[in-house]
Amino acid sequence: WGAFPGRDGELVVATGGGLELVVPASGAASSICPGVLVCGHPAQPRFSPNGRAIAFVDAASHRPVVVAADGSCLWCLLGRPLTALTGSEPAFTPGGQGVTVARNGLWRVSLTGGGARRVVKGPVDGAVWSSRGLVALVRGGWIWVGRPGRGKLRRLARGRSPSFSPDGVRLALARDGYVWIVRVAD
């Protein structure tokens, strides 16, 4: 499992021994967050919008963890937890002030304090946020897009693994062994 874009285009990859930051052009890699006591078994890493932080879940406890891009702990397994909520597929909100986690819906957890609140009800997979505040998620083999709390989500296309373009105008998705690009209207 890997995610772009980090600082300077880095890729973060979850390995059996923590996280690796990889420079795609050279293949140079550096290990961060190798300590099981602090980071657990990282899974599903995602960069923050500015590339300075990485959110992931511990594969054993399903707790969300947030580390700086250099691997220093922001919200780790040691110390006070970010939230008591467990789940999967963490994703930073557009401004990087929160992280969403999927667990019988989509829950937003503030990084500055406060509890978790559900922003989307029902089953959710693969939620990602655009720079424009839209969320794309997978339900029943379809990609749904919208602004949680401002009306219903709308069905966009059949597929999985959504990923927004940096400007939030297009969405890449996987379907039938191909990557498709779909324009997203606001």
CYANA upper distance limits for C-alpha pairs under 8 A (distance plus 0.5 A):
  1 TRP  CA     13 VAL  CA      6.25
  1 TRP  CA     14 ALA  CA      6.31
  1 TRP  CA     43 ALA  CA      7.66
  1 TRP  CA     44 GLN  CA      6.38
  1 TRP  CA     45 PRO  CA      7.69
  2 GLY  CA     11 LEU  CA      6.97
  2 GLY  CA     12 VAL  CA      5.81
  2 GLY  CA     13 VAL  CA      4.74
  2 GLY  CA     14 ALA  CA      7.01
  2 GLY  CA     44 GLN  CA      7.72
  2 GLY  CA     45 PRO  CA      7.02
  2 GLY  CA     46 ARG  CA      8.12
  3 ALA  CA     11 LEU  CA      6.05
  3 ALA  CA     12 VAL  CA      5.88
  3 ALA  CA     13 VAL  CA      7.28
  3 ALA  CA     45 PRO  CA      6.94
  3 ALA  CA     46 ARG  CA      5.94
  3 ALA  CA     47 PHE  CA      7.26
  4 PHE  CA      9 GLY  CA      7.21
  4 PHE  CA     10 GLU  CA      6.85
  4 PHE  CA     11 LEU  CA      5.36
  4 PHE  CA     12 VAL  CA      7.26
  4 PHE  CA     46 ARG  CA      7.96
  4 PHE  CA     47 PHE  CA      7.29
  5 PRO  CA      9 GLY  CA      5.57
  5 PRO  CA     10 GLU  CA      6.35
  5 PRO  CA     11 LEU  CA      6.73
  5 PRO  CA     47 PHE  CA      7.03
  5 PRO  CA     51 GLY  CA      6.90
  6 GLY  CA     10 GLU  CA      5.03
  6 GLY  CA     11 LEU  CA      6.63
  6 GLY  CA     12 VAL  CA      7.92
  6 GLY  CA     47 PHE  CA      6.53
  6 GLY  CA     48 SER  CA      8.44
  6 GLY  CA     50 ASN  CA      8.07
  6 GLY  CA     51 GLY  CA      4.72
  6 GLY  CA     52 ARG  CA      7.57
  6 GLY  CA     69 ALA  CA      8.32
  7 ARG  CA     50 ASN  CA      8.05
  7 ARG  CA     51 GLY  CA      5.48
  7 ARG  CA     52 ARG  CA      7.26
  9 GLY  CA     23 VAL  CA      7.56
  9 GLY  CA     24 PRO  CA      8.08
 10 GLU  CA     21 LEU  CA      6.81
 10 GLU  CA     22 VAL  CA      6.07
 10 GLU  CA     23 VAL  CA      5.49
 10 GLU  CA     24 PRO  CA      7.16
 11 LEU  CA     21 LEU  CA      6.18
 11 LEU  CA     22 VAL  CA      5.57
 11 LEU  CA     23 VAL  CA      6.96
 11 LEU  CA     24 PRO  CA      7.43
 12 VAL  CA     19 LEU  CA      7.13
 12 VAL  CA     20 GLU  CA      6.14
 12 VAL  CA     21 LEU  CA      5.17
 12 VAL  CA     22 VAL  CA      6.79
 12 VAL  CA     45 PRO  CA      7.36
 12 VAL  CA     46 ARG  CA      8.03
 12 VAL  CA     47 PHE  CA      8.28
 13 VAL  CA     19 LEU  CA      6.12
 13 VAL  CA     20 GLU  CA      5.66
 13 VAL  CA     21 LEU  CA      7.03
 13 VAL  CA     22 VAL  CA      8.06
 13 VAL  CA     45 PRO  CA      7.58
 14 ALA  CA     18 GLY  CA      6.56
 14 ALA  CA     19 LEU  CA      5.16
 14 ALA  CA     20 GLU  CA      6.97
 14 ALA  CA     42 PRO  CA      6.39
 14 ALA  CA     43 ALA  CA      6.26
 14 ALA  CA     44 GLN  CA      7.58
 14 ALA  CA     45 PRO  CA      7.20
 15 THR  CA     19 LEU  CA      6.25
 15 THR  CA     20 GLU  CA      7.46
 15 THR  CA     42 PRO  CA      8.04
 16 GLY  CA     41 HIS  CA      7.68
 17 GLY  CA     34 PRO  CA      6.09
 17 GLY  CA     41 HIS  CA      8.06
 18 GLY  CA     31 SER  CA      7.63
 18 GLY  CA     32 ILE  CA      7.08
 18 GLY  CA     33 CYS  CA      5.92
 18 GLY  CA     34 PRO  CA      4.84
 18 GLY  CA     35 GLY  CA      7.67
 18 GLY  CA     36 VAL  CA      8.25
 18 GLY  CA     39 CYS  CA      7.88
 18 GLY  CA     40 GLY  CA      8.40
 18 GLY  CA     41 HIS  CA      6.94
 18 GLY  CA     42 PRO  CA      6.36
 19 LEU  CA     31 SER  CA      6.35
 19 LEU  CA     32 ILE  CA      5.83
 19 LEU  CA     33 CYS  CA      6.43
 19 LEU  CA     34 PRO  CA      7.26
 19 LEU  CA     42 PRO  CA      7.31
 20 GLU  CA     29 ALA  CA      6.64
 20 GLU  CA     30 SER  CA      6.02
 20 GLU  CA     31 SER  CA      5.05
 20 GLU  CA     32 ILE  CA      6.52
 21 LEU  CA     29 ALA  CA      5.90
 21 LEU  CA     30 SER  CA      5.81
 21 LEU  CA     31 SER  CA      6.90
 21 LEU  CA     32 ILE  CA      7.78
 22 VAL  CA     27 GLY  CA      6.49
 22 VAL  CA     28 ALA  CA      6.16
 22 VAL  CA     29 ALA  CA      4.85
 22 VAL  CA     30 SER  CA      7.22
 23 VAL  CA     27 GLY  CA      5.80
 23 VAL  CA     28 ALA  CA      5.91
 23 VAL  CA     29 ALA  CA      6.98
 24 PRO  CA     28 ALA  CA      8.06
 32 ILE  CA     70 ASP  CA      7.11
 32 ILE  CA     71 GLY  CA      5.29
 33 CYS  CA     38 VAL  CA      8.00
 33 CYS  CA     39 CYS  CA      6.47
 33 CYS  CA     67 VAL  CA      8.49
 33 CYS  CA     71 GLY  CA      5.58
 33 CYS  CA     72 SER  CA      7.91
 34 PRO  CA     39 CYS  CA      7.55
 35 GLY  CA     39 CYS  CA      6.34
 35 GLY  CA     40 GLY  CA      7.44
 36 VAL  CA     40 GLY  CA      4.59
 36 VAL  CA     41 HIS  CA      6.86
 37 LEU  CA     77 LEU  CA      7.26
 37 LEU  CA     78 LEU  CA      7.31
 38 VAL  CA     73 CYS  CA      8.21
 38 VAL  CA     76 CYS  CA      6.16
 38 VAL  CA     77 LEU  CA      5.56
 38 VAL  CA     78 LEU  CA      5.97
 39 CYS  CA     58 ASP  CA      7.39
 39 CYS  CA     65 VAL  CA      7.60
 39 CYS  CA     76 CYS  CA      6.51
 39 CYS  CA     77 LEU  CA      6.49
 40 GLY  CA     58 ASP  CA      5.79
 40 GLY  CA     59 ALA  CA      7.89
 40 GLY  CA     60 ALA  CA      7.76
 40 GLY  CA     77 LEU  CA      7.51
 41 HIS  CA     57 VAL  CA      8.36
 41 HIS  CA     58 ASP  CA      5.46
 41 HIS  CA     59 ALA  CA      5.81
 41 HIS  CA     60 ALA  CA      7.09
 42 PRO  CA     56 PHE  CA      6.59
 42 PRO  CA     57 VAL  CA      6.32
 42 PRO  CA     58 ASP  CA      5.42
 42 PRO  CA     59 ALA  CA      6.62
 43 ALA  CA     56 PHE  CA      6.25
 43 ALA  CA     57 VAL  CA      5.90
 43 ALA  CA     58 ASP  CA      6.59
 43 ALA  CA     59 ALA  CA      6.21
 44 GLN  CA     56 PHE  CA      5.86
 44 GLN  CA     57 VAL  CA      6.95
 44 GLN  CA     88 SER  CA      8.26
 44 GLN  CA     89 GLU  CA      6.41
 44 GLN  CA     90 PRO  CA      7.70
 45 PRO  CA     54 ILE  CA      6.86
 45 PRO  CA     55 ALA  CA      6.07
 45 PRO  CA     56 PHE  CA      4.79
 45 PRO  CA     57 VAL  CA      7.86
 45 PRO  CA     90 PRO  CA      8.00
 46 ARG  CA     54 ILE  CA      5.95
 46 ARG  CA     55 ALA  CA      5.87
 46 ARG  CA     56 PHE  CA      6.91
 46 ARG  CA     90 PRO  CA      7.60
 46 ARG  CA     91 ALA  CA      6.74
 46 ARG  CA     92 PHE  CA      8.09
 47 PHE  CA     51 GLY  CA      5.92
 47 PHE  CA     52 ARG  CA      7.76
 47 PHE  CA     53 ALA  CA      6.30
 47 PHE  CA     54 ILE  CA      4.96
 47 PHE  CA     55 ALA  CA      6.97
 47 PHE  CA     91 ALA  CA      8.50
 47 PHE  CA     92 PHE  CA      7.97
 48 SER  CA     52 ARG  CA      6.81
 48 SER  CA     53 ALA  CA      5.74
 48 SER  CA     54 ILE  CA      6.42
 48 SER  CA     55 ALA  CA      7.89
 48 SER  CA     91 ALA  CA      8.33
 48 SER  CA     92 PHE  CA      6.02
 48 SER  CA     96 GLY  CA      6.27
 49 PRO  CA     92 PHE  CA      7.61
 49 PRO  CA     94 PRO  CA      7.05
 49 PRO  CA     95 GLY  CA      7.37
 49 PRO  CA     96 GLY  CA      6.49
 49 PRO  CA    131 SER  CA      8.39
 50 ASN  CA     96 GLY  CA      8.15
 51 GLY  CA     69 ALA  CA      7.67
 52 ARG  CA     68 ALA  CA      6.36
 52 ARG  CA     69 ALA  CA      5.61
 53 ALA  CA     66 VAL  CA      7.32
 53 ALA  CA     67 VAL  CA      6.15
 53 ALA  CA     68 ALA  CA      4.68
 53 ALA  CA     69 ALA  CA      5.33
 54 ILE  CA     66 VAL  CA      6.12
 54 ILE  CA     67 VAL  CA      5.88
 54 ILE  CA     68 ALA  CA      6.62
 54 ILE  CA     69 ALA  CA      6.59
 55 ALA  CA     64 PRO  CA      7.44
 55 ALA  CA     65 VAL  CA      6.13
 55 ALA  CA     66 VAL  CA      4.91
 55 ALA  CA     67 VAL  CA      7.08
 55 ALA  CA     90 PRO  CA      6.74
 55 ALA  CA     91 ALA  CA      7.39
 55 ALA  CA     92 PHE  CA      7.84
 55 ALA  CA     99 VAL  CA      8.13
 56 PHE  CA     64 PRO  CA      6.27
 56 PHE  CA     65 VAL  CA      5.88
 56 PHE  CA     66 VAL  CA      7.04
 56 PHE  CA     89 GLU  CA      7.85
 56 PHE  CA     90 PRO  CA      6.39
 57 VAL  CA     61 SER  CA      8.48
 57 VAL  CA     62 HIS  CA      5.88
 57 VAL  CA     63 ARG  CA      5.88
 57 VAL  CA     64 PRO  CA      4.87
 57 VAL  CA     65 VAL  CA      6.16
 57 VAL  CA     87 GLY  CA      8.13
 57 VAL  CA     88 SER  CA      6.89
 57 VAL  CA     89 GLU  CA      7.80
 57 VAL  CA     90 PRO  CA      7.40
 58 ASP  CA     62 HIS  CA      5.48
 58 ASP  CA     63 ARG  CA      6.03
 58 ASP  CA     64 PRO  CA      7.06
 58 ASP  CA     65 VAL  CA      7.51
 59 ALA  CA     63 ARG  CA      8.49
 61 SER  CA     86 THR  CA      7.96
 62 HIS  CA     86 THR  CA      5.65
 62 HIS  CA     87 GLY  CA      5.90
 62 HIS  CA     88 SER  CA      6.95
 63 ARG  CA     77 LEU  CA      8.40
 63 ARG  CA     83 THR  CA      8.42
 63 ARG  CA     84 ALA  CA      8.18
 63 ARG  CA     85 LEU  CA      7.48
 63 ARG  CA     86 THR  CA      5.25
 63 ARG  CA     87 GLY  CA      7.08
 64 PRO  CA     82 LEU  CA      7.75
 64 PRO  CA     83 THR  CA      8.22
 64 PRO  CA     86 THR  CA      7.20
 64 PRO  CA     87 GLY  CA      7.83
 64 PRO  CA     88 SER  CA      8.29
 64 PRO  CA     90 PRO  CA      7.42
 64 PRO  CA    101 VAL  CA      8.19
 65 VAL  CA     74 LEU  CA      8.46
 65 VAL  CA     75 TRP  CA      5.97
 65 VAL  CA     76 CYS  CA      5.61
 65 VAL  CA     77 LEU  CA      7.48
 65 VAL  CA     82 LEU  CA      7.89
 66 VAL  CA     73 CYS  CA      7.40
 66 VAL  CA     74 LEU  CA      6.03
 66 VAL  CA     75 TRP  CA      5.40
 66 VAL  CA     76 CYS  CA      6.79
 67 VAL  CA     71 GLY  CA      6.04
 67 VAL  CA     72 SER  CA      6.13
 67 VAL  CA     73 CYS  CA      5.19
 67 VAL  CA     74 LEU  CA      5.43
 67 VAL  CA     75 TRP  CA      6.99
 67 VAL  CA     76 CYS  CA      7.63
 68 ALA  CA     72 SER  CA      5.79
 68 ALA  CA     73 CYS  CA      6.91
 68 ALA  CA     74 LEU  CA      6.96
 75 TRP  CA     80 ARG  CA      8.07
 75 TRP  CA     81 PRO  CA      6.86
 75 TRP  CA     82 LEU  CA      6.14
 76 CYS  CA     80 ARG  CA      8.43
 76 CYS  CA     81 PRO  CA      7.26
 76 CYS  CA     82 LEU  CA      8.23
 77 LEU  CA     81 PRO  CA      7.07
 82 LEU  CA    109 VAL  CA      8.36
 82 LEU  CA    111 LEU  CA      7.82
 83 THR  CA    109 VAL  CA      7.70
 83 THR  CA    115 GLY  CA      7.48
 83 THR  CA    116 ALA  CA      7.57
 85 LEU  CA    116 ALA  CA      7.79
 86 THR  CA    101 VAL  CA      8.16
 86 THR  CA    103 ARG  CA      7.77
 87 GLY  CA    101 VAL  CA      6.12
 87 GLY  CA    102 ALA  CA      5.87
 87 GLY  CA    103 ARG  CA      5.47
 88 SER  CA    101 VAL  CA      6.17
 88 SER  CA    102 ALA  CA      5.72
 88 SER  CA    103 ARG  CA      7.31
 89 GLU  CA    100 THR  CA      8.49
 89 GLU  CA    101 VAL  CA      6.36
 89 GLU  CA    102 ALA  CA      6.58
 89 GLU  CA    125 ASP  CA      7.89
 89 GLU  CA    126 GLY  CA      6.78
 89 GLU  CA    127 ALA  CA      7.65
 90 PRO  CA     99 VAL  CA      6.76
 90 PRO  CA    100 THR  CA      5.92
 90 PRO  CA    101 VAL  CA      5.17
 90 PRO  CA    102 ALA  CA      7.62
 90 PRO  CA    127 ALA  CA      8.48
 91 ALA  CA     99 VAL  CA      5.87
 91 ALA  CA    100 THR  CA      5.75
 91 ALA  CA    101 VAL  CA      7.32
 91 ALA  CA    127 ALA  CA      7.47
 91 ALA  CA    128 VAL  CA      6.48
 91 ALA  CA    129 TRP  CA      7.76
 92 PHE  CA     96 GLY  CA      5.89
 92 PHE  CA     97 GLN  CA      7.96
 92 PHE  CA     98 GLY  CA      6.28
 92 PHE  CA     99 VAL  CA      4.83
 92 PHE  CA    100 THR  CA      6.79
 92 PHE  CA    128 VAL  CA      8.37
 92 PHE  CA    129 TRP  CA      7.71
 93 THR  CA     97 GLN  CA      6.99
 93 THR  CA     98 GLY  CA      5.85
 93 THR  CA     99 VAL  CA      6.17
 93 THR  CA    100 THR  CA      7.33
 93 THR  CA    129 TRP  CA      6.49
 93 THR  CA    133 GLY  CA      8.20
 94 PRO  CA    129 TRP  CA      6.54
 94 PRO  CA    130 SER  CA      6.71
 94 PRO  CA    131 SER  CA      5.70
 94 PRO  CA    132 ARG  CA      7.62
 94 PRO  CA    133 GLY  CA      6.29
 95 GLY  CA    131 SER  CA      8.25
 97 GLN  CA    110 SER  CA      6.70
 97 GLN  CA    111 LEU  CA      6.16
 97 GLN  CA    112 THR  CA      7.61
 98 GLY  CA    108 ARG  CA      7.01
 98 GLY  CA    109 VAL  CA      5.94
 98 GLY  CA    110 SER  CA      4.78
 98 GLY  CA    111 LEU  CA      5.53
 98 GLY  CA    112 THR  CA      8.33
 99 VAL  CA    108 ARG  CA      6.24
 99 VAL  CA    109 VAL  CA      5.79
 99 VAL  CA    110 SER  CA      7.05
 99 VAL  CA    111 LEU  CA      7.68
100 THR  CA    106 LEU  CA      6.89
100 THR  CA    107 TRP  CA      5.74
100 THR  CA    108 ARG  CA      4.81
100 THR  CA    109 VAL  CA      6.52
101 VAL  CA    106 LEU  CA      6.27
101 VAL  CA    107 TRP  CA      5.76
101 VAL  CA    108 ARG  CA      7.10
101 VAL  CA    109 VAL  CA      8.29
102 ALA  CA    106 LEU  CA      5.14
102 ALA  CA    107 TRP  CA      6.78
102 ALA  CA    124 VAL  CA      6.60
102 ALA  CA    125 ASP  CA      7.18
102 ALA  CA    127 ALA  CA      8.12
103 ARG  CA    107 TRP  CA      7.72
103 ARG  CA    123 PRO  CA      8.04
103 ARG  CA    124 VAL  CA      7.93
104 ASN  CA    121 LYS  CA      7.36
104 ASN  CA    122 GLY  CA      5.97
104 ASN  CA    123 PRO  CA      5.70
104 ASN  CA    124 VAL  CA      7.39
105 GLY  CA    118 ARG  CA      7.19
105 GLY  CA    119 VAL  CA      8.01
105 GLY  CA    120 VAL  CA      5.77
105 GLY  CA    121 LYS  CA      4.84
105 GLY  CA    122 GLY  CA      5.15
105 GLY  CA    123 PRO  CA      5.82
105 GLY  CA    124 VAL  CA      6.06
106 LEU  CA    118 ARG  CA      6.21
106 LEU  CA    119 VAL  CA      6.17
106 LEU  CA    120 VAL  CA      5.43
106 LEU  CA    121 LYS  CA      7.08
106 LEU  CA    122 GLY  CA      8.48
106 LEU  CA    124 VAL  CA      6.99
106 LEU  CA    127 ALA  CA      8.41
107 TRP  CA    116 ALA  CA      6.67
107 TRP  CA    117 ARG  CA      5.87
107 TRP  CA    118 ARG  CA      4.68
107 TRP  CA    119 VAL  CA      6.15
107 TRP  CA    120 VAL  CA      7.63
108 ARG  CA    116 ALA  CA      6.01
108 ARG  CA    117 ARG  CA      5.92
108 ARG  CA    118 ARG  CA      6.72
108 ARG  CA    119 VAL  CA      7.05
109 VAL  CA    114 GLY  CA      8.08
109 VAL  CA    115 GLY  CA      6.80
109 VAL  CA    116 ALA  CA      5.05
109 VAL  CA    117 ARG  CA      7.28
110 SER  CA    114 GLY  CA      6.69
110 SER  CA    115 GLY  CA      7.50
110 SER  CA    116 ALA  CA      7.60
119 VAL  CA    148 PRO  CA      6.29
119 VAL  CA    149 GLY  CA      7.22
120 VAL  CA    148 PRO  CA      6.88
123 PRO  CA    139 ARG  CA      7.01
124 VAL  CA    137 LEU  CA      6.89
124 VAL  CA    138 VAL  CA      6.42
124 VAL  CA    139 ARG  CA      6.22
125 ASP  CA    137 LEU  CA      6.45
125 ASP  CA    138 VAL  CA      5.44
125 ASP  CA    139 ARG  CA      7.03
126 GLY  CA    136 ALA  CA      8.35
126 GLY  CA    137 LEU  CA      5.87
126 GLY  CA    138 VAL  CA      6.26
126 GLY  CA    160 ARG  CA      7.90
126 GLY  CA    161 SER  CA      6.44
126 GLY  CA    162 PRO  CA      7.34
127 ALA  CA    135 VAL  CA      7.12
127 ALA  CA    136 ALA  CA      6.04
127 ALA  CA    137 LEU  CA      4.66
127 ALA  CA    138 VAL  CA      7.34
127 ALA  CA    162 PRO  CA      8.06
128 VAL  CA    135 VAL  CA      6.15
128 VAL  CA    136 ALA  CA      5.91
128 VAL  CA    137 LEU  CA      7.00
128 VAL  CA    162 PRO  CA      7.41
128 VAL  CA    163 SER  CA      7.08
128 VAL  CA    164 PHE  CA      8.00
129 TRP  CA    133 GLY  CA      6.85
129 TRP  CA    134 LEU  CA      6.17
129 TRP  CA    135 VAL  CA      4.98
129 TRP  CA    136 ALA  CA      6.90
129 TRP  CA    164 PHE  CA      7.77
130 SER  CA    134 LEU  CA      5.69
130 SER  CA    135 VAL  CA      6.80
130 SER  CA    136 ALA  CA      8.48
130 SER  CA    164 PHE  CA      6.23
130 SER  CA    165 SER  CA      8.14
130 SER  CA    166 PRO  CA      7.94
130 SER  CA    167 ASP  CA      8.11
130 SER  CA    168 GLY  CA      5.40
131 SER  CA    166 PRO  CA      7.23
131 SER  CA    167 ASP  CA      6.79
131 SER  CA    168 GLY  CA      5.95
132 ARG  CA    167 ASP  CA      8.04
132 ARG  CA    168 GLY  CA      6.37
133 GLY  CA    147 ARG  CA      7.15
134 LEU  CA    145 VAL  CA      7.17
134 LEU  CA    146 GLY  CA      5.80
134 LEU  CA    147 ARG  CA      5.53
134 LEU  CA    148 PRO  CA      8.36
134 LEU  CA    168 GLY  CA      8.39
134 LEU  CA    186 ASP  CA      8.45
135 VAL  CA    145 VAL  CA      6.10
135 VAL  CA    146 GLY  CA      6.11
135 VAL  CA    147 ARG  CA      6.67
135 VAL  CA    148 PRO  CA      7.89
136 ALA  CA    143 ILE  CA      6.96
136 ALA  CA    144 TRP  CA      6.04
136 ALA  CA    145 VAL  CA      4.97
136 ALA  CA    146 GLY  CA      7.38
136 ALA  CA    162 PRO  CA      7.10
136 ALA  CA    163 SER  CA      8.48
137 LEU  CA    143 ILE  CA      6.05
137 LEU  CA    144 TRP  CA      5.89
137 LEU  CA    145 VAL  CA      7.15
137 LEU  CA    162 PRO  CA      7.51
138 VAL  CA    142 TRP  CA      6.02
138 VAL  CA    143 ILE  CA      5.15
138 VAL  CA    144 TRP  CA      6.68
138 VAL  CA    159 GLY  CA      8.15
138 VAL  CA    160 ARG  CA      6.65
138 VAL  CA    161 SER  CA      8.20
138 VAL  CA    162 PRO  CA      8.32
139 ARG  CA    143 ILE  CA      7.04
139 ARG  CA    144 TRP  CA      7.64
141 GLY  CA    158 ARG  CA      6.37
141 GLY  CA    159 GLY  CA      6.19
141 GLY  CA    160 ARG  CA      7.06
142 TRP  CA    155 ARG  CA      7.26
142 TRP  CA    156 LEU  CA      7.76
142 TRP  CA    157 ALA  CA      6.22
142 TRP  CA    158 ARG  CA      4.65
142 TRP  CA    159 GLY  CA      5.84
142 TRP  CA    160 ARG  CA      7.48
143 ILE  CA    155 ARG  CA      6.56
143 ILE  CA    156 LEU  CA      6.08
143 ILE  CA    157 ALA  CA      5.89
143 ILE  CA    158 ARG  CA      6.40
143 ILE  CA    159 GLY  CA      6.48
143 ILE  CA    160 ARG  CA      7.12
143 ILE  CA    162 PRO  CA      7.79
144 TRP  CA    153 LEU  CA      6.40
144 TRP  CA    154 ARG  CA      5.83
144 TRP  CA    155 ARG  CA      4.88
144 TRP  CA    156 LEU  CA      5.97
144 TRP  CA    157 ALA  CA      7.97
145 VAL  CA    153 LEU  CA      5.79
145 VAL  CA    154 ARG  CA      5.91
145 VAL  CA    155 ARG  CA      6.99
145 VAL  CA    156 LEU  CA      7.01
146 GLY  CA    151 GLY  CA      8.29
146 GLY  CA    152 LYS  CA      7.33
146 GLY  CA    153 LEU  CA      5.01
146 GLY  CA    154 ARG  CA      6.78
146 GLY  CA    186 ASP  CA      8.35
147 ARG  CA    151 GLY  CA      7.55
147 ARG  CA    152 LYS  CA      8.21
147 ARG  CA    153 LEU  CA      7.45
148 PRO  CA    152 LYS  CA      7.86
148 PRO  CA    153 LEU  CA      7.83
158 ARG  CA    175 ARG  CA      7.55
159 GLY  CA    173 LEU  CA      6.50
159 GLY  CA    174 ALA  CA      5.96
159 GLY  CA    175 ARG  CA      5.23
160 ARG  CA    173 LEU  CA      6.26
160 ARG  CA    174 ALA  CA      5.75
160 ARG  CA    175 ARG  CA      7.09
161 SER  CA    172 ALA  CA      8.47
161 SER  CA    173 LEU  CA      5.99
161 SER  CA    174 ALA  CA      6.38
162 PRO  CA    171 LEU  CA      6.95
162 PRO  CA    172 ALA  CA      6.15
162 PRO  CA    173 LEU  CA      5.06
162 PRO  CA    174 ALA  CA      7.72
163 SER  CA    171 LEU  CA      6.03
163 SER  CA    172 ALA  CA      5.63
163 SER  CA    173 LEU  CA      6.98
164 PHE  CA    168 GLY  CA      6.00
164 PHE  CA    169 VAL  CA      7.90
164 PHE  CA    170 ARG  CA      6.41
164 PHE  CA    171 LEU  CA      4.93
164 PHE  CA    172 ALA  CA      6.75
165 SER  CA    169 VAL  CA      6.95
165 SER  CA    170 ARG  CA      5.85
165 SER  CA    171 LEU  CA      6.52
165 SER  CA    172 ALA  CA      7.98
168 GLY  CA    184 VAL  CA      8.21
169 VAL  CA    183 ARG  CA      6.52
169 VAL  CA    184 VAL  CA      5.85
169 VAL  CA    185 ALA  CA      7.65
170 ARG  CA    181 ILE  CA      7.01
170 ARG  CA    182 VAL  CA      6.06
170 ARG  CA    183 ARG  CA      4.94
170 ARG  CA    184 VAL  CA      5.88
171 LEU  CA    181 ILE  CA      6.11
171 LEU  CA    182 VAL  CA      5.73
171 LEU  CA    183 ARG  CA      6.85
171 LEU  CA    184 VAL  CA      7.14
172 ALA  CA    179 VAL  CA      7.00
172 ALA  CA    180 TRP  CA      6.04
172 ALA  CA    181 ILE  CA      5.00
172 ALA  CA    182 VAL  CA      6.90
173 LEU  CA    179 VAL  CA      6.09
173 LEU  CA    180 TRP  CA      5.84
173 LEU  CA    181 ILE  CA      7.05
173 LEU  CA    182 VAL  CA      8.41
174 ALA  CA    178 TYR  CA      6.22
174 ALA  CA    179 VAL  CA      5.12
174 ALA  CA    180 TRP  CA      6.70
175 ARG  CA    179 VAL  CA      6.90
175 ARG  CA    180 TRP  CA      7.57
